[in-house]
Amino acid sequence: MIVYADGRESLFLRSQFHSAKDENNYVNLAPPGGIHVSFASEAIWYPLELTQFIKMPDSYVVLDILTSQPLDSKLLPKEFSVGKTGRMNYQNRPYSVTRVTAKLGGNRKWPDLRLKIPAKEK
């Protein structure tokens, strides 16, 4: 989950990895818990560096992004699309929620996701 407000991003990371030699030899790694980092930022940022190490044909990215105004889908790179949208309160403040998804080719380096939010968002 990503929360972006007032020029600050809070990033909550929890990754799941799937590795398979074939349909009978595979392993899923889904560690419990996650990581929370918060920092000043002029854009919504999400690291995609790990996709270059994925040996599977595809890497699936699912992000829930909270912003004070609805996220404009035109800001997204072509590989990403908007799934569900809605509203919610987080820490006693209302937010628009946008689920953003992508299917990225594995074993390939992808640039980090950076979404420059228009000034009305700040």
Secondary structure, 3 states (H helix, E strand, C coil): CEEEECCEEEEEECCCEEEEEECCEEEEECCCCCEEEEEECCEEEECCHHHHHCCCCEEEEEEEEEECCCCCHHHCCCCEEEEEEEEEEECCEEEEEEEEEEEEECCCCCCCEEEECCHHHC
